[in-house]
Amino acid sequence: MKVLDDSPEACEICLEVIQMFSELLKKTRHTTKIATELYRLVRRRLGVDPYRIDKKEATRWALEMLPKALEIINGLGNSFERFNAAVKFSLIGNAIDLGVSGYAFDLSILNDAFQSIKLDIDNVTEAYELAKKALAILYVCDNAGEIVLDRLLIREFKKMGAKVTVVVRSEPYQNDATMEEAEESGVVNEADEALAAGDCTYLASEVLPEYVLGLFKSADLVVLKGMANYENLENLRRIRRKGYFLLLRAKCNPIAKTLKIDRGGYIAKVV
């Protein structure tokens, strides 16, 4: 487990995690709800954000990559081509993940990822048509570093005339972006509004602030970044049935299986 050594205190924390995990399994099988509670326990016991240094490194790398990405997008001929490229850069950003068992990534390799990225599910054209008609878009962010590249897609949404509201975590959860990372990344300057909503990776009507819940209902399009937000889709579809644009890399076998793709595949799916 990250930042834990072989000290007696670390062993105690591990035992507490195992005990809580067992208790949670009696109440729910929802993975993001379980993960949220376990992480809260670890963060409370450690008294620090275990991923803070990693998040800063991911943000630094993505900011270095941003000018080249902007150069590529600005050199494209029309609105759809720019939108398609921005989607791909946003997906490349989702490859930055420190919280998936058995998954690793190399930032140096990702520098060339744009030239080789292929989408296993490609609903970009449909999403583009929805975005052209949208007046309000809710953009639910995922990881630090990743949100730097989300700026490119947010920019394209705004060029099409939409007001864009981004949502990040209110407290640290793994390497998910909080308002601190939103400010460091510059995404707060790209969006029309930036909100912090919840210290958890579990999203449902009972945990969302009333104002954010209203945005879910009223937005013309809701962008959901990452696997955890995809795992929350059934909860969120109780708030609104459709109008979601899912952007993620399937970094584990269970997620890949539900999407009927190979592990590692990239998804741009309209629901």
Disulfide bonds with the S-S distance in Angstrom:
none
